[in-house]
Amino acid sequence: MKITFWGAARTVTGSMHHIETGGKRFLLDCGLYQGRRQEAFERNSHFPFPASSIDSVILSHAHMDHSGNLPTLVRNGFSGPIYTTPATIDLCLAMLADSAHIQQSDAEFANKRRSHRKSKGLNDREAAPLYTLDDAAHTDPLFKPVSLGDRKEVSGALAYRTYDAGHMLGSTAMIVEADGVRLAFSGDVGRVSIPIIRDPQPLDAADYLIMESTYGDRLHPPIGHAEDKLADVVNRTAGRGGKIIVPCFAVGRTQQVVLMLHHLMDAKRIPSIPMFVDSPLAIAATEVFRKHTECYDEDARKFLLDDKAPFDFSRLKYVRDASESKKLNDLHGPVIILASSGMCEAGRILHHLRNNIEDPRNTILITGFQAPYTLGRKILDHQSEVPIFGEPMALRAEVVSLEELSGHADQHELIEWMRPFAKGLKKVFLVHGEPGPGATLAALITKEYGIEAVMPARGESVSLP
């Protein structure tokens, strides 16, 4: 078995690992790389191998940095099966179409502004979408369901078994078997007791491990603090008549924040102010969450048993139409607006930020990891001025990070997740992390378990004996 690490290698996004065995080629994940705009577009547009040479894709979960470049793969000639869980399929059908729509809409918007700048003598590059709605539609029939816990014979050369990763609805870790080698792949490891979904499941014995390292150098605040912090943010901002703008990952984080707001409002810990989920994708994803209750943890199930709809309450409105989204800009606070994307790289959140970022009464509530060079990271770093639609905007709004809600395991949680099967491991390959956190986690793994842990570079290949 030969592995080449083409994505999420010494960086957090763009998960994609190329396996060659028995004369066939497979991908573990095919995610979007996010970073500097032009670099990201070039890397996502061009695969370092012929797309038609890939026999099949095994997908860990639906987040865009793991699944989001599948339509580009199809556009470039891939036509094989994409294996993943039923919940992940349902999420991907919505997410990939939404991604294509946003790319096309943002390109159109950027080109209108380009025409205006061109009339003033400026001449920048015409924007183009990475892929289109047609490309996403051509991807949909390739998805093949593999239920959680099943062992799937992908070909005579390779099989794999899935385990609940506890990261998002339908997310999996897995053990891939080929050439007599058992290769574990963590996908993204979740945390114990995060809202809605079940806790991460331990894996069986394996020879090698590819593991994420996003938070390999730090510990998260306790999850139990998240509701208290959220209540403080809502009460503080509402008290000064401001808006709470929440760049939210449409799948998982939006539903978690909505459920927490539901709890807080039921307990009368926050005022009864209007709340909006302004994201067609989040609305579609919420429908998938409603459908796949088999993925819920006990707390979420109890909500259902108490005849409550976790994602619906009187002060919450879901916004589908762009015209309704634009009307939100005319609202005066206090109000809560959740919109995607979570890293502020595309979609309706850009318009809400553009209209609200310069008002000190408002709060921007960051709810997840922000990759380097993204707008979300610039806001999280409290840069005094940030670019939105190519124009500098002063950052005057309060910025708060709700890192307690991170869907990624921290250093301690990663070490404990691998403990049940660490004894038999020969080597650990750390991916999905920046060099600093990866190096810290690698040293700790070696100290704790006596196992060599490395961070492969992009394009680095290893043969597993």
C-alpha positions as CSV (number, residue, x, y, z in Angstrom):
1,M,0.0,0.0,0.0
2,K,1.4,3.4,-1.1
3,I,0.0,6.6,0.3
4,T,0.6,10.1,-1.1
5,F,-0.6,13.0,1.1
6,W,-2.0,15.6,-1.3
7,G,-4.2,17.6,1.0
8,A,-4.4,18.8,4.6
9,A,-0.6,18.2,4.7
10,R,0.9,20.7,7.2
11,T,-2.3,22.7,6.8
12,V,-5.8,22.3,8.1
13,T,-8.0,22.3,5.0
14,G,-8.2,20.3,1.7
15,S,-8.2,16.8,3.1
16,M,-7.1,14.4,0.3
17,H,-5.0,11.2,0.6
18,H,-4.1,9.1,-2.4
19,I,-3.8,5.3,-1.9
20,E,-2.4,2.9,-4.5
21,T,-2.7,-0.8,-4.1
22,G,-3.4,-3.8,-6.3
23,G,-3.1,-1.7,-9.4
24,K,-5.9,0.6,-8.3
25,R,-6.1,4.1,-6.9
26,F,-8.3,5.5,-4.2
27,L,-8.8,8.8,-2.5
28,L,-9.6,9.3,1.2
29,D,-11.6,12.5,1.1
30,C,-11.5,15.2,-1.6
31,G,-11.9,18.5,0.2
32,L,-11.5,22.1,-0.7
33,Y,-8.3,23.9,0.3
34,Q,-9.0,27.3,1.9
35,G,-6.5,30.0,2.2
36,R,-5.3,32.9,0.0
37,R,-7.9,33.3,-2.7
38,Q,-5.8,32.8,-5.8
39,E,-3.7,30.1,-4.3
40,A,-6.8,28.2,-3.2
41,F,-8.4,28.5,-6.6
42,E,-5.3,27.2,-8.4
43,R,-4.8,24.3,-6.0
44,N,-8.5,23.3,-6.1
45,S,-8.7,23.6,-9.8
46,H,-5.7,21.4,-10.7
47,F,-5.3,17.8,-9.3
48,P,-1.7,16.4,-9.1
49,F,-3.0,13.2,-10.8
50,P,-5.4,12.4,-13.6
51,A,-8.9,12.5,-12.1
52,S,-10.0,9.7,-14.4
53,S,-7.3,7.4,-12.8
54,I,-9.1,7.3,-9.5
55,D,-11.2,4.2,-9.1
56,S,-13.2,5.3,-6.1
57,V,-13.4,7.8,-3.2
58,I,-14.0,7.0,0.4
59,L,-15.4,10.0,2.2
60,S,-15.1,10.5,6.0
61,H,-17.7,13.3,6.3
62,A,-19.5,16.1,4.6
63,H,-17.6,19.2,5.7
64,M,-16.4,21.1,2.7
65,D,-12.7,20.8,3.6
66,H,-13.3,17.0,3.2
67,S,-15.9,16.7,0.5
68,G,-16.1,20.1,-1.3
69,N,-13.9,19.4,-4.3
70,L,-15.7,16.3,-5.4
71,P,-17.5,18.2,-8.3
72,T,-14.1,19.4,-9.6
73,L,-12.9,15.8,-9.5
74,V,-16.0,14.8,-11.5
75,R,-15.6,17.8,-13.9
76,N,-12.0,16.6,-14.6
77,G,-13.0,13.0,-15.5
78,F,-13.7,11.0,-12.3
79,S,-16.7,8.7,-12.7
80,G,-16.3,6.1,-10.0
81,P,-18.3,5.5,-6.7
82,I,-18.0,7.7,-3.7
83,Y,-18.6,5.7,-0.5
84,T,-19.9,7.3,2.7
85,T,-22.6,7.1,5.3
86,P,-26.3,7.8,4.4
87,A,-26.4,11.0,6.5
88,T,-23.2,12.2,4.8
89,I,-24.8,11.6,1.4
90,D,-27.8,13.6,2.2
91,L,-25.7,16.5,3.6
92,C,-23.4,16.4,0.5
93,L,-26.3,16.6,-1.9
94,A,-27.3,19.9,-0.3
95,M,-23.8,21.2,0.4
96,L,-22.2,20.7,-3.0
97,A,-25.1,22.3,-4.8
98,D,-25.0,25.2,-2.4
99,S,-21.3,25.5,-2.9
100,A,-21.7,25.7,-6.6
101,H,-24.5,28.2,-6.4
102,I,-22.5,30.4,-4.0
103,Q,-19.4,30.3,-6.3
104,Q,-21.5,31.2,-9.3
105,S,-23.3,34.0,-7.5
106,D,-20.1,35.4,-5.9
107,A,-18.4,35.4,-9.3
108,E,-21.3,37.3,-10.9
109,F,-21.3,39.8,-8.0
110,A,-17.5,40.2,-8.2
111,N,-17.6,40.7,-12.0
112,K,-20.3,43.4,-11.6
113,R,-18.0,45.3,-9.2
114,R,-15.1,44.6,-11.6
115,S,-17.0,46.3,-14.4
116,H,-17.5,49.3,-12.1
117,R,-13.8,49.4,-11.2
118,K,-12.9,48.9,-14.9
119,S,-14.9,52.0,-15.7
120,K,-12.6,53.9,-13.3
121,G,-9.5,52.6,-15.1
122,L,-8.8,49.7,-12.9
123,N,-8.4,46.3,-14.6
124,D,-8.4,43.2,-12.3
125,R,-9.0,39.6,-13.3
126,E,-12.4,38.3,-14.2
127,A,-13.8,36.0,-11.5
128,A,-14.9,32.4,-12.3
129,P,-16.5,29.7,-10.2
130,L,-14.5,26.6,-9.4
131,Y,-17.4,24.4,-10.4
132,T,-21.0,24.8,-11.4
133,L,-24.4,23.5,-10.4
134,D,-24.2,21.1,-13.4
135,D,-20.9,19.7,-12.0
136,A,-22.5,19.2,-8.6
137,A,-25.5,17.5,-10.2
138,H,-23.2,15.1,-12.1
139,T,-21.6,14.2,-8.7
140,D,-24.8,13.2,-6.9
141,P,-25.4,9.8,-8.6
142,L,-21.9,8.6,-7.7
143,F,-22.6,8.5,-3.9
144,K,-23.0,5.0,-2.5
145,P,-24.2,4.4,1.1
146,V,-22.2,2.5,3.6
147,S,-23.9,2.3,7.0
148,L,-22.0,3.2,10.1
149,G,-20.2,0.1,11.5
150,D,-20.3,-1.8,8.2
151,R,-17.3,-3.4,6.4
152,K,-17.3,-2.5,2.7
153,E,-15.4,-4.4,0.0
154,V,-14.4,-1.5,-2.2
155,S,-12.6,-3.7,-4.6
156,G,-10.6,-7.0,-4.6
157,A,-7.7,-4.8,-3.5
158,L,-9.2,-2.8,-0.6
159,A,-11.9,-2.9,2.1
160,Y,-12.7,-0.6,5.0
161,R,-14.8,-0.5,8.1
162,T,-16.4,2.7,9.6
163,Y,-16.6,4.0,13.1
164,D,-18.5,7.0,14.6
165,A,-16.0,9.9,14.7
166,G,-18.3,12.1,16.8
167,H,-17.4,15.2,14.8
168,M,-20.7,15.9,12.9
169,L,-23.8,14.1,11.6
170,G,-22.7,11.0,9.8
171,S,-19.0,11.5,10.3
172,T,-16.7,8.5,10.4
173,A,-13.3,7.3,11.2
174,M,-12.2,4.1,9.5
175,I,-9.8,1.3,9.1
176,V,-8.7,0.6,5.6
177,E,-7.4,-3.0,4.8
178,A,-5.1,-3.7,1.8
179,D,-2.0,-5.7,1.2
180,G,-2.2,-7.2,4.6
181,V,-2.0,-3.7,6.2
182,R,-4.6,-2.1,8.5
183,L,-4.5,1.6,8.1
184,A,-6.6,3.7,10.4
185,F,-7.9,7.1,9.3
186,S,-9.4,9.4,11.9
187,G,-11.2,11.8,9.6
188,D,-11.9,14.6,12.0
189,V,-12.2,13.4,15.6
190,G,-15.0,15.0,17.6
191,R,-15.3,15.8,21.3
192,V,-17.0,14.1,24.1
193,S,-20.4,15.7,25.0
194,I,-20.7,18.1,22.1
195,P,-24.4,18.9,21.4
196,I,-26.7,16.6,19.3
197,I,-24.2,13.9,18.0
198,R,-22.8,10.9,19.8
199,D,-19.3,10.7,21.3
200,P,-16.3,9.4,19.2
201,Q,-16.1,5.7,19.0
202,P,-12.8,3.9,19.7
203,L,-11.2,2.0,16.8
204,D,-10.0,-1.6,16.6
205,A,-6.4,-2.6,16.2
206,A,-4.4,-1.1,13.3
207,D,-0.8,-1.0,12.0
208,Y,-0.7,2.7,11.0
209,L,-2.7,5.8,11.7
210,I,-3.5,9.0,9.7
211,M,-4.8,11.4,12.3
212,E,-5.9,15.0,12.4
213,S,-3.9,17.4,14.5
214,T,-5.9,20.7,14.3
215,Y,-5.7,21.4,18.0
216,G,-2.6,19.4,18.7
217,D,-1.0,22.1,20.9
218,R,-3.9,23.2,23.0
219,L,-6.8,22.3,25.3
220,H,-10.4,23.5,24.8
221,P,-12.4,25.2,27.6
222,P,-15.0,22.8,29.0
223,I,-18.0,22.4,26.7
224,G,-20.3,23.1,29.7
225,H,-19.1,26.7,29.7
226,A,-20.5,27.3,26.1
227,E,-24.1,28.1,27.1
228,D,-22.9,30.5,29.8
229,K,-20.6,32.3,27.4
230,L,-23.3,32.4,24.7
231,A,-25.8,33.9,27.2
232,D,-23.3,36.5,28.2
233,V,-22.7,37.5,24.6
234,V,-26.4,37.8,23.8
235,N,-27.3,39.7,26.9
236,R,-24.3,42.1,26.6
237,T,-25.0,42.9,22.9
238,A,-28.7,43.2,23.3
239,G,-28.2,45.5,26.2
240,R,-26.5,48.0,23.9
241,G,-29.0,47.5,21.1
242,G,-26.6,45.7,18.8
243,K,-26.8,42.8,16.4
244,I,-25.0,39.5,16.9
245,I,-23.6,38.3,13.6
246,V,-22.7,34.6,13.7
247,P,-20.5,33.3,10.8
248,C,-21.6,29.7,11.2
249,F,-20.8,26.4,9.5
250,A,-24.1,25.5,8.0
251,V,-23.8,21.9,8.9
252,G,-23.4,21.0,12.5
253,R,-22.4,24.3,14.1
254,T,-25.6,26.1,13.1
255,Q,-27.8,23.4,14.5
256,Q,-25.8,23.3,17.7
257,V,-26.0,27.0,18.2
258,V,-29.8,27.0,17.5
259,L,-30.3,24.2,20.0
260,M,-28.3,26.1,22.7
261,L,-30.3,29.3,22.0
262,H,-33.5,27.2,22.3
263,H,-32.3,26.0,25.7
264,L,-31.4,29.5,26.9
265,M,-34.7,31.0,25.7
266,D,-36.7,28.2,27.4
267,A,-34.8,28.9,30.6
268,K,-35.4,32.7,30.2
269,R,-31.6,33.3,30.4
270,I,-31.6,35.5,27.3
271,P,-34.2,38.0,26.1
272,S,-36.8,37.1,23.6
273,I,-35.2,38.8,20.6
274,P,-35.6,37.9,16.9
275,M,-33.2,35.2,15.5
276,F,-32.6,34.4,11.9
277,V,-30.8,31.5,10.2
278,D,-29.9,33.2,6.9
279,S,-28.6,30.3,4.9
280,P,-30.4,28.0,2.4
281,L,-27.7,25.4,3.1
282,A,-28.3,25.5,6.8
283,I,-32.0,25.1,6.3
284,A,-31.4,22.1,4.0
285,A,-28.9,20.7,6.5
286,T,-31.4,21.1,9.3
287,E,-33.8,19.0,7.4
288,V,-31.2,16.3,7.1
289,F,-30.6,16.6,10.9
290,R,-34.4,16.1,11.4
291,K,-34.3,13.0,9.2
292,H,-31.3,11.3,10.7
293,T,-32.3,11.0,14.4
294,E,-30.3,7.7,14.6
295,C,-27.2,9.9,14.9
296,Y,-28.4,11.8,17.9
297,D,-27.0,11.6,21.4
298,E,-29.2,11.0,24.5
299,D,-29.7,14.7,25.2
300,A,-31.0,15.4,21.7
301,R,-33.2,12.3,21.8
302,K,-34.7,13.5,25.1
303,F,-35.7,16.8,23.4
304,L,-37.6,14.7,20.9
305,L,-39.2,12.5,23.6
306,D,-40.4,15.7,25.3
307,D,-42.2,16.6,22.1
308,K,-40.0,19.5,21.3
309,A,-38.5,20.3,17.9
310,P,-34.8,21.0,18.7
311,F,-34.4,23.3,15.8
312,D,-37.6,25.3,15.9
313,F,-39.0,27.8,18.3
314,S,-41.2,30.9,18.2
315,R,-38.5,33.6,17.8
316,L,-36.5,31.8,15.2
317,K,-37.0,32.3,11.4
318,Y,-35.3,30.5,8.6
319,V,-34.5,32.7,5.6
320,R,-34.3,31.2,2.2
321,D,-34.8,33.9,-0.4
322,A,-32.1,36.5,-1.2
323,S,-34.7,39.2,-1.1
324,E,-35.6,38.3,2.5
325,S,-31.9,38.2,3.4
326,K,-31.4,41.7,2.1
327,K,-34.2,42.9,4.3
328,L,-32.3,41.8,7.4
329,N,-29.9,44.7,6.8
330,D,-32.7,47.1,7.5
331,L,-33.4,45.6,11.0
332,H,-32.3,47.5,14.1
333,G,-30.9,45.5,17.0
334,P,-31.1,43.6,19.1
335,V,-31.2,40.7,16.8
336,I,-29.2,37.5,16.1
337,I,-28.3,36.5,12.6
338,L,-26.6,33.2,11.8
339,A,-25.2,32.9,8.2
340,S,-22.6,30.8,6.4
341,S,-19.8,30.3,5.6
342,G,-18.1,29.6,8.9
343,M,-14.7,31.0,7.8
344,C,-16.4,34.1,6.1
345,E,-15.1,33.2,2.7
346,A,-18.3,33.2,0.7
347,G,-22.1,33.5,0.9
348,R,-24.5,35.7,2.7
349,I,-22.3,36.2,5.8
350,L,-20.1,38.5,3.7
351,H,-23.0,40.9,3.1
352,H,-24.0,40.9,6.8
353,L,-20.4,41.6,7.8
354,R,-20.1,44.4,5.3
355,N,-23.2,46.0,6.7
356,N,-22.4,45.5,10.4
357,I,-18.7,45.2,11.0
358,E,-18.1,48.9,11.5
359,D,-20.7,49.4,14.2
360,P,-19.2,49.0,17.8
361,R,-22.7,48.1,19.2
362,N,-22.6,44.8,17.2
363,T,-20.8,41.6,18.0
364,I,-19.2,39.1,15.6
365,L,-19.4,35.7,17.2
366,I,-16.9,33.2,15.8
367,T,-17.9,29.6,16.5
368,G,-15.2,27.4,14.9
369,F,-11.7,27.1,13.5
370,Q,-10.5,29.8,11.1
371,A,-7.9,28.8,8.6
372,P,-4.9,31.1,8.0
373,Y,-5.5,33.9,5.5
374,T,-9.3,33.6,5.6
375,L,-11.5,36.6,6.4
376,G,-12.6,34.7,9.5
377,R,-9.0,34.4,10.8
378,K,-8.4,38.1,10.1
379,I,-11.5,39.0,12.2
380,L,-10.5,36.6,14.9
381,D,-7.0,38.2,15.0
382,H,-8.7,41.6,15.5
383,Q,-7.1,43.2,12.5
384,S,-8.1,46.9,12.5
385,E,-9.1,46.7,8.9
386,V,-10.3,43.7,6.8
387,P,-11.2,43.2,3.1
388,I,-14.8,42.4,2.2
389,F,-15.6,42.1,-1.5
390,G,-12.2,43.6,-2.1
391,E,-12.8,46.8,-0.1
392,P,-11.2,47.6,3.2
393,M,-13.6,47.8,6.2
394,A,-12.9,49.0,9.7
395,L,-13.4,46.3,12.3
396,R,-15.2,48.2,15.1
397,A,-17.6,45.5,16.2
398,E,-16.8,43.4,19.3
399,V,-15.3,40.0,18.4
400,V,-16.0,36.9,20.5
401,S,-14.8,33.4,19.9
402,L,-17.0,30.5,21.2
403,E,-14.2,28.0,21.0
404,E,-15.9,25.8,23.5
405,L,-18.0,24.5,20.7
406,S,-15.1,23.3,18.5
407,G,-16.0,20.1,16.8
408,H,-12.4,19.0,16.8
409,A,-10.8,17.1,19.6
410,D,-8.1,19.0,21.5
411,Q,-4.6,17.6,22.4
412,H,-5.8,15.6,25.4
413,E,-8.8,14.2,23.6
414,L,-6.8,13.1,20.6
415,I,-4.3,11.3,22.9
416,E,-7.1,9.6,24.7
417,W,-9.0,8.7,21.5
418,M,-6.0,6.7,20.2
419,R,-5.2,5.0,23.5
420,P,-7.3,1.9,23.0
421,F,-5.4,0.9,19.8
422,A,-2.1,2.8,20.2
423,K,-0.2,-0.3,21.4
424,G,-0.2,-2.0,18.0
425,L,0.6,1.1,15.9
426,K,3.9,1.3,14.0
427,K,3.7,4.9,13.0
428,V,1.4,7.9,13.1
429,F,1.0,10.4,10.2
430,L,-0.4,13.7,11.4
431,V,-2.5,15.7,9.0
432,H,-5.1,18.4,9.1
433,G,-3.0,20.7,11.3
434,E,-0.6,23.5,11.0
435,P,3.1,22.8,11.6
436,G,3.2,24.1,15.2
437,P,0.3,22.1,16.6
438,G,1.4,19.0,14.6
439,A,5.0,19.1,16.0
440,T,3.7,19.5,19.5
441,L,1.3,16.6,19.2
442,A,3.9,14.4,17.5
443,A,6.3,14.9,20.4
444,L,3.6,14.0,22.9
445,I,2.6,10.9,21.0
446,T,6.2,9.7,21.0
447,K,6.5,10.5,24.7
448,E,3.1,8.9,25.7
449,Y,3.2,5.8,23.5
450,G,6.7,5.4,22.1
451,I,5.5,5.6,18.6
452,E,7.1,7.7,15.8
453,A,4.7,10.5,14.7
454,V,5.5,12.6,11.6
455,M,3.8,15.4,9.6
456,P,4.1,14.5,5.9
457,A,4.6,17.3,3.5
458,R,2.2,17.9,0.5
459,G,3.1,15.4,-2.2
460,E,5.1,13.1,0.1
461,S,4.6,9.4,-0.5
462,V,5.2,6.5,1.9
463,S,4.9,2.7,1.3
464,L,3.5,0.7,4.1
465,P,5.1,-2.7,4.5
